[in-house]
Amino acid sequence: MIQAPSIRERSGCSRRPSDLSPITTDRLAALLADYVRQTGATVDLLLVGGLALQAYGAADRVTHDVAGELVGDLDALAHFLRSHEVPADLGENISGWSVIAMPPGYRERATVLLAQPGLRIRLLHPTDFVVAKLRRGTDLDLDDAEYVARRFEVHPQAIRAAGEAAVAASPRDTALFLFRKTLDVFCARIAAPPG
């Protein structure tokens, strides 16, 4: 499988990520507006990580990096963010970040968080965000997915349907079995009362 180009800038500088200042959606918006003003470039960023969770309302979610799908110059933006000590995990196609594809149409369902001349920041539809988190499946990802599913009242049936659409769009792989198990466990978790 050939993946779209991506920039994996986890360290961003010589300091450890935990030594970096947390980033917020407001700080990111200001940095990206500066980047657009300084370079004349356009940026269309679909957030998928901790910053997306902040935008969904989890104000206490701390993150030190920017993760998302970018329409724009990956190298130039990653360099700019690095120069401001903000690590970035950016790619042209987040569906290619896992063997499990994103549900078809995720870009069209995304909502606009911020729109300015030359700059647009978008968020995944809550159901697509949940599937994105289930594709990776760490404990933190599952907690993030549960927060969004409960906050936006995403029903287990909608999650299952989106997960199965993602599986149908994915290449045949044994990872599909594990994803389906994660999907089953997560849907049962969401069907139960919070606790």
Contact map, one row per residue, 1 for C-alpha under 8 A:
111000000000000000000000000000000000000000000000000000000000000000000000000000000000000000000000000000000000000000000000000000000000000000000000000000000000000000000000000000000000000000000000000
111100000000000000000000000000000000000000000000000000000000000000000000000000000000000000000000000000000000000000000000000000000000000000000000000000000000000000000000000000000000000000000000000
111110000000000000000000000000000000000000000000000000000000000000000000000000000000000000001001100000000000000000000000000000000000000000000000000000000000000000000000000000000000000000000000000
011111000000000000000000000000000000000000000000000000000000000000000000000000000000000000111001000000000000000000000000000000000000000000000000000000000000000000000000000000000000000000000000000
001111100000000000000000000000000000000000000000000000000000000000000000000000000000000000111000000000000000000000000000000000000000000000000000000000000000000000000000000000000000000000000000000
000111110000000000000000000000000000000000000000000000000000000000000000010000000000000011110000000000000000000000000000000000000000000000000000000000000000000000000000000000000000000000000000000
000011111000000000000000000000000000000000000000000000000000000000000000011001000000000111100000000000000000000000000000000000000000000000000000000000000000000000000000000000000000000000000000000
000001111100000000000000000000000000000000000000000000000000000000000000000000000000000111000000000000000000000000000000000000000000000000000000000000000000000000000000000000000000000000000000000
000000111111000000000000000000000000000000000000000000000000000000000000000001000000001110000000000000000000000000000000000000000000000000000000000000000000000000000000000000000000000000000000000
000000011111000010000000000000000000000000000000000000000000000010000000000000000000001110000000000000000000000000000000000000000000000000000000000000000000000000000000000000000000000000000000000
000000001111111110000000000000000000000000000000000000000000000000000000000000000000001000000000000000000000000000000000000000000000000000000000000000000000000000000000000000000000000000000000000
000000001111110010000000000000000000000000000000000000000000000000000000000000001100111100000000000000000000000000000000000000000000000000000000000000000000000000000000000000000000000000000000000
000000000011111100000000000000000000000000000000000000000000000000000000000000000100101000000000000000000000000000000000000000000000000000000000000000000000000000000000000000000000000000000000000
000000000011111100000000000000000000000000000000000000000000000000000000000000000000000000000000000000000000000000000000000000000000000000000000000000000000000000000000000000000000000000000000000
000000000010111110110000000000000000000000000000000000000000000000000000000000000000000000000000000000000000000000000000000000000000000000000000000000000000000000000000000000000000000000000000000
000000000010111111110000000000000000000000000000000000000000000000000000000000000000000000000000000000000000000000000000000000000000000000000000000000000000000000000000000000000000000000000000000
000000000111001111110000000000000000000000000000000000000000000100000000000000000000001000000000000000000000000000000000000000000000000000000000000000000000000000000000000000000000000000000000000
000000000000000111111000000000000000000000000000000000000000000100000000000000000000000000000000000000000000000000000000000000000000000000000000000000000000000000000000000000000000000000000000000
000000000000001111111000000000000000000000000000000000000000000000000000000000000000000000000000000000000000000000000000000000000000000000000000000000000000000000000000000000000000000000000000000
000000000000001111111100000000000000000000000000000000000000000100000000000000000000110000000000000000000000000000000000000000000000000000000000000000000000000000000000000000000000000000000000000
000000000000000001111110000000000000000000000000000000000000000100000000000000000000000000000000000000000000000000000000000000000000000000000000000000000000000000000000000000000000000000000000000
000000000000000000011111000000000000000000000000000000000000011110000000000000000000000000000000000000000000000000000000000000000000000000000000000000000000000000000000000000000000000000000000000
000000000000000000001111101100000000000000000000001000000000011110000000000000000000010000000000000000000000000000000000000000000000000000000000000000000000000000000000000000000000000000000000000
000000000000000000000111111100000000000000000000001001000000011000000000000000000000000000000000000000000000000000000000000000000000000000000000000000000000000000000000000000000000000000000000000
000000000000000000000011111110000000000000000000001001100000000000000000000000000000000000000000000000000000000000000000000000000000000000000000000000000000000000000000000000000000000000000000000
000000000000000000000001111111000000000000000000000000000000000000000000000000000000000000000000000000000000000000000000000000000000000000000000000000000000000000000000000000000000000000000000000
000000000000000000000011111111100000000000000000000000000000000000000000000000000000000000000000000000000000000000000000000000000000000000000000000000000000000000000000000000000000000000000000000
000000000000000000000011111111110000000000000000000000000000000000000000000000000000000000000000000000000000000000000000000000000000000000000000000000000000000000000000000000000000000000000000000
000000000000000000000000111111111000000000000000000000000000000000000000000000000000000000000000000000000000000001000000000000000000000000000000000000000000000000000000000000000000000000000000000
000000000000000000000000011111111100000000000000000000000000000000000000000000000000000000000000000000000000000000000000000000000000000000000000000000000000000000000000000000000000000000000000000
000000000000000000000000001111111110000000000000000000000000000000000000000000001000000000000000000000000000000000000000000000000000000000000000000000000000000000000000000000000000000000000000000
000000000000000000000000000111111111000000100000000000000000000000000000000000000000000000000000000000000000000000000010000000000000000000000000000000000000000000000000000000000000000000000000000
000000000000000000000000000011111111100000000000000000000000000000000000000000000000000000000000000000000000000000000010000000000000000000000000000000000000000000000000000000000000000000000000000
000000000000000000000000000001111111110000000000000000000000000000000000000000000000000000000000000000000000000000000000000000000000000000000000000000000000000000000000000000000000000000000000000
000000000000000000000000000000111111111110000000000000000000000000000000000010010000000000000000000000000000000000000000000000000000000000000000000000000000000000000000000000000000000000000000000
000000000000000000000000000000011111111111100000000000000000000000000000000000000000000000000000000000000000000000000110000000000000000000000000000000000000000000000000000000000000000000000000000
000000000000000000000000000000001111111110000000000000000000000000000000000000000000000000000000000000000000000000000000000000000000000000000000000000000000000000000000000000000000000000000000000
000000000000000000000000000000000111111100000000000000000000000000000000000000000000000000000000000000000000000000000000000000000000000000000000000000000000000000000000000000000000000000000000000
000000000000000000000000000000000011111110000000000000000000000000000000000000000000000000000000000000000000000000000000000000000000000000000000000000000000000000000000000000000000000000000000000
000000000000000000000000000000000011111111000000000000000000000000000000000000000000000000000000000000000000000000000100000000000000000000000000000000000000000000000000000000000000000000000000000
000000000000000000000000000000000011101111100000000000000000000000000001100000000000000000000000000000000000000000000100000000000000000000000000000000000000000000000000000000000000000000000000000
000000000000000000000000000000000001000111110000000000000000000000000001000000000000000000000000000000000000000000000110000000000000000000000000000000000000000000000000000000000000000000000000000
000000000000000000000000000000010001000011111000000000000000000000000111100000000000000000000000000000000000000000000111000000000000000000000000000000000000000000000000000000000000000000000000000
000000000000000000000000000000000000000001111100000000000000000000000111000000000000000000000000000000000000000000000011110000000000000000000000000000000000000000000000000000000000000000000000000
000000000000000000000000000000000000000000111110000000000000000000011110000000000000000000000000000000000000000000000001110000000000000000000000000000000000000000000000000000000000000000000000000
000000000000000000000000000000000000000000011111000000000000000000011100000000000000000000000000000000000000010000000000111100000000000000000000000000000000000000000000000000000000000000000000000
000000000000000000000000000000000000000000001111101100000000000001111000000000000000000000000000000000000000000000000000111100000000000000000000000000000000000000000000000000000000000000000000000
000000000000000000000000000000000000000000000111111110000000000000111000000000000000000000000000000000000000000000000000001100001001000000000000000000000000000000000000000000000000000000000000000
000000000000000000000000000000000000000000000011111110000000000001110000000000000000000000000000000000000000000000000000000000000000000000000000000000000000000000000000000000000000000000000000000
000000000000000000000000000000000000000000000001111111000000111011100000000000000000000000000000000000000000000000000000000000000000000000000000000000000000000000000000000000000000000000000000000
000000000000000000000011100000000000000000000011111111100000001001100000000000000000000000000000000000000000000000000000000000000000000000000000000000000000000000000000000000000000000000000000000
000000000000000000000000000000000000000000000011111111110000000000000000000000000000000000000000000000000000000000000000001000000000000000000000000000000000000000000000000000000000000000000000000
000000000000000000000000000000000000000000000001111111111100100000000000000000000000000000000000000000000000000000000000000000000000000000000001000100000000000000000000000000000000000000000000000
000000000000000000000001100000000000000000000000011111111111100000000000000000000000000000000000000000000000000000000000000000000000000000000000000000000000000000000000000000000000000000000000000
000000000000000000000000100000000000000000000000001111111110000000000000000000000000000000000000000000000000000010000000000000000000000000000000000000000000000000000000000000000000000000000000000
000000000000000000000000000000000000000000000000000111111100000000000000000000000000000000000000000000000000000000000000000000000000000000000000000100000000000000000000000000000000000000000000000
000000000000000000000000000000000000000000000000000011111110000000000000000000000000000000000000000000000000000000000000000000000000000000000000000000000000000000000000000000000000000000000000000
000000000000000000000000000000000000000000000000000011111111100000000000000000000000000000000000000000000000000000000000000000000000000000000000000000000000000000000000000000000000000000000000000
000000000000000000000000000000000000000000000000000001101111100000000000000000000000000000000000000000000000000000000000000000000000000000000000000000000000000000000000000000000000000000000000000
000000000000000000000000000000000000000000000000000001000111110000000000000000000000000000000000000000000000000000000000000000000000000000000000000000000000000000000000000000000000000000000000000
000000000000000000000000000000000000000000000000010011000111111000000000000000000000000000000000000000000000000000000000000000000000000000000000000000000000000000000000000000000000000000000000000
000000000000000000000111000000000000000000000000010000000001111100000000000000000000000000000000000000000000000000000000000000000000000000000000000000000000000000000000000000000000000000000000000
000000000000000000000111000000000000000000000000011000000000111110000000000000000000000000000000000000000000000000000000000000000000000000000000000000000000000000000000000000000000000000000000000
000000000000000011011110000000000000000000000000000000000000011111000000000000000000011000000000000000000000000000000000000000000000000000000000000000000000000000000000000000000000000000000000000
000000000100000000000110000000000000000000000000010000000000001111100000000000000000011110000000000000000000000000000000000000000000000000000000000000000000000000000000000000000000000000000000000
000000000000000000000000000000000000000000000010111000000000000111110000000000000000011111000000000000000000000000000000000000000000000000000000000000000000000000000000000000000000000000000000000
000000000000000000000000000000000000000000000011111000000000000011111000000000000000000111000000000000000000000000000000000000000000000000000000000000000000000000000000000000000000000000000000000
000000000000000000000000000000000000000000001111100000000000000001111100000000000000000011100100000000000000000000000000000000000000000000000000000000000000000000000000000000000000000000000000000
000000000000000000000000000000000000000000001111000000000000000000111110000000000000000001111100000000000000000000000000000000000000000000000000000000000000000000000000000000000000000000000000000
000000000000000000000000000000000000000000111100000000000000000000011111110000000000000001111000000000000000000000000000000000000000000000000000000000000000000000000000000000000000000000000000000
000000000000000000000000000000000000000000111000000000000000000000001111110000000000000000010000000000000000000000000000000000000000000000000000000000000000000000000000000000000000000000000000000
000000000000000000000000000000000000000011110000000000000000000000000111110000000000000000000000000000000000000000000000000000000000000000000000000000000000000000000000000000000000000000000000000
000000000000000000000000000000000000000010100000000000000000000000000111111110000000000000000000000000000000000000000000000000000000000000000000000000000000000000000000000000000000000000000000000
000001100000000000000000000000000000000000000000000000000000000000000111111111000000000001100000000000000000000000000000000000000000000000000000000000000000000000000000000000000000000000000000000
000000100000000000000000000000000000000000000000000000000000000000000000111111100000000000000000000000000000000000000000000000000000000000000000000000000000000000000000000000000000000000000000000
000000000000000000000000000000000000000000000000000000000000000000000000111111110000000000000000000000000000000000000000000000000000000000000000000000000000000000000000000000000000000000000000000
000000000000000000000000000000000010000000000000000000000000000000000000111111111000000000000000000000000000000000000000000000000000000000000000000000000000000000000000000000000000000000000000000
000000101000000000000000000000000000000000000000000000000000000000000000011111111100001101000000000000000000000000000000000000000000000000000000000000000000000000000000000000000000000000000000000
000000000000000000000000000000000000000000000000000000000000000000000000001111111110000000000000000000000000000000000000000000000000000000000000000000000000000000000000000000000000000000000000000
000000000000000000000000000000000010000000000000000000000000000000000000000111111111000000000000000000000000000000000000000000000000000000000000000000000000000000000000000000000000000000000000000
000000000001000000000000000000100000000000000000000000000000000000000000000011111111111100000000000000000000000000000000000000000000000000000000000000000000000000000000000000000000000000000000000
000000000001100000000000000000000000000000000000000000000000000000000000000001111111111100000000000000000000000000000000000000000000000000000000000000000000000000000000000000000000000000000000000
000000000000000000000000000000000000000000000000000000000000000000000000000000111111110000000000000000000000000000000000000000000000000000000000000000000000000000000000000000000000000000000000000
000000000000000000000000000000000000000000000000000000000000000000000000000000011111110000000000000000000000000000000000000000000000000000000000000000000000000000000000000000000000000000000000000
000000000001100000010000000000000000000000000000000000000000000000000000000000001111111000000000000000000000000000000000000000000000000000000000000000000000000000000000000000000000000000000000000
000000000001000000010010000000000000000000000000000000000000000111000000000000001111111100000000000000000000000000000000000000000000000000000000000000000000000000000000000000000000000000000000000
000000001111100010000000000000000000000000000000000000000000000111000000000001001100111110000000000000000000000000000000000000000000000000000000000000000000000000000000000000000000000000000000000
000000111101000000000000000000000000000000000000000000000000000011100000000001001100011111000000000000000000000000000000000000000000000000000000000000000000000000000000000000000000000000000000000
000001111100000000000000000000000000000000000000000000000000000011110000000000000000001111100000000000000000000000000000000000000000000000000000000000000000000000000000000000000000000000000000000
000001110000000000000000000000000000000000000000000000000000000001111100010001000000000111110000000000000000000000000000000000000000000000000000000000000000000000000000000000000000000000000000000
000111100000000000000000000000000000000000000000000000000000000000011100010000000000000011111100000000000000000000000000000000000000000000000000000000000000000000000000000000000000000000000000000
000111000000000000000000000000000000000000000000000000000000000000001110000000000000000001111100000000000000000000000000000000000000000000000000000000000000000000000000000000000000000000000000000
001110000000000000000000000000000000000000000000000000000000000000001100000000000000000000111111100000000000000000000000000000000000000000000000000000000000000000000000000000000000000000000000000
000000000000000000000000000000000000000000000000000000000000000000011000000000000000000000111111110001000000000000000000000000000000000000000000000000000000000000000000000000000000000000000000000
000000000000000000000000000000000000000000000000000000000000000000000000000000000000000000001111110111000000000000000000000000000000000000000000000000000000000000000000000000000000000000000000000
001100000000000000000000000000000000000000000000000000000000000000000000000000000000000000001111111010000000000000000000000000000000000000000000000000000000000000000000000000000000000000000000000
001000000000000000000000000000000000000000000000000000000000000000000000000000000000000000001111111000000000000000000000000000000000000000000000000000000000000000000000000000000000000000000000000
000000000000000000000000000000000000000000000000000000000000000000000000000000000000000000000111111110000000000000000000000000000000001100000000000000000000000000000000000000000000000000000000000
000000000000000000000000000000000000000000000000000000000000000000000000000000000000000000000001111110000000000000000000000000000000000000000000000000000000000000000000011010100000000000000000000
000000000000000000000000000000000000000000000000000000000000000000000000000000000000000000000010011111000000000000000000000000000000001000000000000000000000000000000110111000110010000000000000000
000000000000000000000000000000000000000000000000000000000000000000000000000000000000000000000011011111100000000000000000000000000000000000000000000000000000000000000110110000000000000000000000000
000000000000000000000000000000000000000000000000000000000000000000000000000000000000000000000110000111110100000000000000000000010011000000000000000000000000000000000100100000000000000000000000000
000000000000000000000000000000000000000000000000000000000000000000000000000000000000000000000000000011111100000000000000000000010010000000000000000000000000000001101100100000000000000000000000000
000000000000000000000000000000000000000000000000000000000000000000000000000000000000000000000000000001111100000000000000000000000000000000000000000000000000000000001100100000000000000000000000000
000000000000000000000000000000000000000000000000000000000000000000000000000000000000000000000000000000111111100000000000000000000000000000000000000000000000000000000000000000000000000000000000000
000000000000000000000000000000000000000000000000000000000000000000000000000000000000000000000000000001111111110000000000000110010000000000000000000000000000000000000000000000000000000000000000000
000000000000000000000000000000000000000000000000000000000000000000000000000000000000000000000000000000001111110000000000000100000000000000000000000000000000000000000000000000000000000000000000000
000000000000000000000000000000000000000000000000000000000000000000000000000000000000000000000000000000001111110000000000000000000000000000000000000000000000000000000000000000000000000000000000000
000000000000000000000000000000000000000000000000000000000000000000000000000000000000000000000000000000001111111000000000000110000000000000000000000000000000000000000000000000000000000000000000000
000000000000000000000000000000000000000000000100000000000000000000000000000000000000000000000000000000000111111100000000011110000000000000000000000000000000000000000000000000000000000000000000000
000000000000000000000000000000000000000000000000000000000000000000000000000000000000000000000000000000000000111110000000011110000000000000000000000000000000000000000000000000000000000000000000000
000000000000000000000000000000000000000000000000000000000000000000000000000000000000000000000000000000000000011111100001111000000000000000000000000000000000000000000000000000000000000000000000000
000000000000000000000000000000000000000000000000000000100000000000000000000000000000000000000000000000000000001111100001111000000000000000000000000000000000000000000000000000000000000000000000000
000000000000000000000000000010000000000000000000000000000000000000000000000000000000000000000000000000000000000111110011110000000000000000000000000000000000000000000000000000000000000000000000000
000000000000000000000000000000000000000000000000000000000000000000000000000000000000000000000000000000000000000111111011100000000000000000000000000000000000000000000000000000000000000000000000000
000000000000000000000000000000000000000000000000000000000000000000000000000000000000000000000000000000000000000001111111000000000000000000000000000000000000000000000000000000000000000000000000000
000000000000000000000000000000000000000000000000000000000000000000000000000000000000000000000000000000000000000000111110000000000000000000000000000000000000000000000000000000000000000000000000000
000000000000000000000000000000000001000111100000000000000000000000000000000000000000000000000000000000000000000000011111000000000000000000000000000000000000000000000000000000000000000000000000000
000000000000000000000000000000011001000001110000000000000000000000000000000000000000000000000000000000000000000001111111100000000000000000000000000000000000000000000000000000000000000000000000000
000000000000000000000000000000000000000000111000000000000000000000000000000000000000000000000000000000000000000111110111110000000000000000000000000000000000000000000000000000000000000000000000000
000000000000000000000000000000000000000000011110000000000000000000000000000000000000000000000000000000000000000111100011111000000000000000000000000000000000000000000000000000000000000000000000000
000000000000000000000000000000000000000000011110000000000000000000000000000000000000000000000000000000000000011111000001111100000000000000000000000000000000000000000000000000000000000000000000000
000000000000000000000000000000000000000000000111000100000000000000000000000000000000000000000000000000000000011110000000111110000000000000000000000000000000000000000000000000000000000000000000000
000000000000000000000000000000000000000000000111000000000000000000000000000000000000000000000000000000000110111000000000011111111000000000000000000000000000000000000000000000000000000000000000000
000000000000000000000000000000000000000000000000000000000000000000000000000000000000000000000000000000000100111000000000001111111000000000000000000000000000000000000000000000000000000000000000000
000000000000000000000000000000000000000000000000000000000000000000000000000000000000000000000000000000000000000000000000000111111100000000000000000110010100000000000000000000000000000000000000000
000000000000000000000000000000000000000000000000000000000000000000000000000000000000000000000000000000000000000000000000000111111110000000000000000010000100011001000000000000000000000000000000000
000000000000000000000000000000000000000000000000000000000000000000000000000000000000000000000000000001100100000000000000000111111111000000000000000000000000000001000000000000000000000000000000000
000000000000000000000000000000000000000000000001000000000000000000000000000000000000000000000000000000000000000000000000000111111111100000000000100100000000000000000000000000000000000000000000000
000000000000000000000000000000000000000000000000000000000000000000000000000000000000000000000000000000000000000000000000000001111111110000000001110110000000001000000000000000000000000000000000000
000000000000000000000000000000000000000000000000000000000000000000000000000000000000000000000000000001100000000000000000000000111111111000000000100000000000001001100000000000000000000000000000000
000000000000000000000000000000000000000000000001000000000000000000000000000000000000000000000000000001000000000000000000000000011111111100000000000000000000000000000000000000000000000000000000000
000000000000000000000000000000000000000000000000000000000000000000000000000000000000000000000000000000000000000000000000000000001111111110001101100000000000000000000000000000000000000000000000000
000000000000000000000000000000000000000000000000000000000000000000000000000000000000000000000000000000000000000000000000000000000111111111001100100000000000000000000000000000000010011000000000000
000000000000000000000000000000000000000000000000000000000000000000000000000000000000000000000000010100000000000000000000000000000011111110000000000000000000000000000000000000000010000000000000000
000000000000000000000000000000000000000000000000000000000000000000000000000000000000000000000000010000000000000000000000000000000001111111001000000000000000000000000000000000000000000000000000000
000000000000000000000000000000000000000000000000000000000000000000000000000000000000000000000000000000000000000000000000000000000000111111111100000000000000000000000000000000000000010000000000000
000000000000000000000000000000000000000000000000000000000000000000000000000000000000000000000000000000000000000000000000000000000000010111111100000000000000000000000000000000000000000000000000000
000000000000000000000000000000000000000000000000000000000000000000000000000000000000000000000000000000000000000000000000000000000000000011111110000000000000000000000000000000000000000000000000000
000000000000000000000000000000000000000000000000000000000000000000000000000000000000000000000000000000000000000000000000000000000000000011111111000000000000000000000000000000000000000000000000000
000000000000000000000000000000000000000000000000000000000000000000000000000000000000000000000000000000000000000000000000000000000000110111111111100000000000000000000000000000000000000000000000000
000000000000000000000000000000000000000000000000000000000000000000000000000000000000000000000000000000000000000000000000000000000000110011111111110000000000000000000000000000000000000001000000000
000000000000000000000000000000000000000000000000000000000000000000000000000000000000000000000000000000000000000000000000000000000000000000111111111000000000000000000000000000000000000000000000000
000000000000000000000000000000000000000000000000000010000000000000000000000000000000000000000000000000000000000000000000000000000100100000011111111100000000000000000000000000000000000000000000000
000000000000000000000000000000000000000000000000000000000000000000000000000000000000000000000000000000000000000000000000000000001110110000001111111110000000000000000000000000000000000000000000000
000000000000000000000000000000000000000000000000000000000000000000000000000000000000000000000000000000000000000000000000000000000100000000000111111111000000000000000000000000000000000000000100000
000000000000000000000000000000000000000000000000000000000000000000000000000000000000000000000000000000000000000000000000000000000000000000000011111111100000000000000000000000000000000000000000000
000000000000000000000000000000000000000000000000000010010000000000000000000000000000000000000000000000000000000000000000000001001100000000000001111111111100000000000000000000000000000000000000000
000000000000000000000000000000000000000000000000000000000000000000000000000000000000000000000000000000000000000000000000000001100100000000000000111111111110000000000000000000000000000000000100000
000000000000000000000000000000000000000000000000000000000000000000000000000000000000000000000000000000000000000000000000000000000000000000000000011111111100000000000000000000000000000000000100000
000000000000000000000000000000000000000000000000000000000000000000000000000000000000000000000000000000000000000000000000000000000000000000000000001111111100000000000000000000000000000000000000000
000000000000000000000000000000000000000000000000000000000000000000000000000000000000000000000000000000000000000000000000000001000000000000000000000111111100000000000000000000000000000000000000000
000000000000000000000000000000000000000000000000000000000000000000000000000000000000000000000000000000000000000000000000000000000000000000000000000111111110000000000000000000000000000000000000000
000000000000000000000000000000000000000000000000000000000000000000000000000000000000000000000000000000000000000000000000000001100000000000000000000111111111011000000000000000000000000000000000000
000000000000000000000000000000000000000000000000000000000000000000000000000000000000000000000000000000000000000000000000000000000000000000000000000010001111111000000000000000000000000000000110000
000000000000000000000000000000000000000000000000000000000000000000000000000000000000000000000000000000000000000000000000000000000000000000000000000000000111111100000000000000000000000000110110000
000000000000000000000000000000000000000000000000000000000000000000000000000000000000000000000000000000000000000000000000000000000000000000000000000000000011111110000000000000000000000000100000000
000000000000000000000000000000000000000000000000000000000000000000000000000000000000000000000000000000000000000000000000000000100000000000000000000000000111111111000000000000000000000000000000000
000000000000000000000000000000000000000000000000000000000000000000000000000000000000000000000000000000000000000000000000000000100110000000000000000000000111111111100000000000000000001000100000000
000000000000000000000000000000000000000000000000000000000000000000000000000000000000000000000000000000000000000000000000000000000000000000000000000000000001111111110000000000000000001100100000000
000000000000000000000000000000000000000000000000000000000000000000000000000000000000000000000000000000000000000000000000000000000000000000000000000000000000111111111000000000000000000000000000000
000000000000000000000000000000000000000000000000000000000000000000000000000000000000000000000000000000100000000000000000000000110010000000000000000000000000011111111100000000000000000000000000000
000000000000000000000000000000000000000000000000000000000000000000000000000000000000000000000000000000100000000000000000000000000010000000000000000000000000001111111110000000000001001000000000000
000000000000000000000000000000000000000000000000000000000000000000000000000000000000000000000000000000000000000000000000000000000000000000000000000000000000000111111111000000000000000000000000000
000000000000000000000000000000000000000000000000000000000000000000000000000000000000000000000000000000110000000000000000000000000000000000000000000000000000000011111111100000000000000000000000000
000000000000000000000000000000000000000000000000000000000000000000000000000000000000000000000000000111110000000000000000000000000000000000000000000000000000000001111111110000000000000000000000000
000000000000000000000000000000000000000000000000000000000000000000000000000000000000000000000000000110000000000000000000000000000000000000000000000000000000000000111111111000010000000000000000000
000000000000000000000000000000000000000000000000000000000000000000000000000000000000000000000000000000000000000000000000000000000000000000000000000000000000000000011111110000000000000000000000000
000000000000000000000000000000000000000000000000000000000000000000000000000000000000000000000000000111110000000000000000000000000000000000000000000000000000000000001111111000000000000000000000000
000000000000000000000000000000000000000000000000000000000000000000000000000000000000000000000000001110000000000000000000000000000000000000000000000000000000000000000111111100000000000000000000000
000000000000000000000000000000000000000000000000000000000000000000000000000000000000000000000000001100000000000000000000000000000000000000000000000000000000000000000010111110000000000000000000000
000000000000000000000000000000000000000000000000000000000000000000000000000000000000000000000000000000000000000000000000000000000000000000000000000000000000000000000000011111010000000000000000000
000000000000000000000000000000000000000000000000000000000000000000000000000000000000000000000000001000000000000000000000000000000000000000000000000000000000000000000000001111110000000000000000000
000000000000000000000000000000000000000000000000000000000000000000000000000000000000000000000000000000000000000000000000000000000000000000000000000000000000000000000000000111111100000000000000000
000000000000000000000000000000000000000000000000000000000000000000000000000000000000000000000000001100000000000000000000000000000000000000000000000000000000000000000000000011111110000000000000000
000000000000000000000000000000000000000000000000000000000000000000000000000000000000000000000000000100000000000000000000000000000000000000000000000000000000000000000010000111111111000000000000000
000000000000000000000000000000000000000000000000000000000000000000000000000000000000000000000000000000000000000000000000000000000000000000000000000000000000000000000000000001111111100000000000000
000000000000000000000000000000000000000000000000000000000000000000000000000000000000000000000000000000000000000000000000000000000000000000000000000000000000000000000000000001111111110000000000000
000000000000000000000000000000000000000000000000000000000000000000000000000000000000000000000000000100000000000000000000000000000000011000000000000000000000000000000000000000111111111000000000000
000000000000000000000000000000000000000000000000000000000000000000000000000000000000000000000000000000000000000000000000000000000000000000000000000000000000000000100000000000011111111100000000000
000000000000000000000000000000000000000000000000000000000000000000000000000000000000000000000000000000000000000000000000000000000000000000000000000000000000000000000000000000001111111110000000000
000000000000000000000000000000000000000000000000000000000000000000000000000000000000000000000000000000000000000000000000000000000000010010000000000000000000000000000000000000000111111111000000000
000000000000000000000000000000000000000000000000000000000000000000000000000000000000000000000000000000000000000000000000000000000000010000000000000000000000001100100000000000000011111111100000000
000000000000000000000000000000000000000000000000000000000000000000000000000000000000000000000000000000000000000000000000000000000000000000000000000000000000000100000000000000000001111111110000000
000000000000000000000000000000000000000000000000000000000000000000000000000000000000000000000000000000000000000000000000000000000000000000000000000000000000000000000000000000000000111111111000000
000000000000000000000000000000000000000000000000000000000000000000000000000000000000000000000000000000000000000000000000000000000000000000000100000000000000000000000000000000000000011111111100000
000000000000000000000000000000000000000000000000000000000000000000000000000000000000000000000000000000000000000000000000000000000000000000000000000000000001101100000000000000000000001111111110000
000000000000000000000000000000000000000000000000000000000000000000000000000000000000000000000000000000000000000000000000000000000000000000000000000000000001000000000000000000000000000111111111000
000000000000000000000000000000000000000000000000000000000000000000000000000000000000000000000000000000000000000000000000000000000000000000000000000000000000000000000000000000000000000011111111000
000000000000000000000000000000000000000000000000000000000000000000000000000000000000000000000000000000000000000000000000000000000000000000000000010011000011000000000000000000000000000001111111110
000000000000000000000000000000000000000000000000000000000000000000000000000000000000000000000000000000000000000000000000000000000000000000000000000000000011000000000000000000000000000000111111100
000000000000000000000000000000000000000000000000000000000000000000000000000000000000000000000000000000000000000000000000000000000000000000000000000000000000000000000000000000000000000000011111110
000000000000000000000000000000000000000000000000000000000000000000000000000000000000000000000000000000000000000000000000000000000000000000000000000000000000000000000000000000000000000000000111111
000000000000000000000000000000000000000000000000000000000000000000000000000000000000000000000000000000000000000000000000000000000000000000000000000000000000000000000000000000000000000000000101111
000000000000000000000000000000000000000000000000000000000000000000000000000000000000000000000000000000000000000000000000000000000000000000000000000000000000000000000000000000000000000000000000111
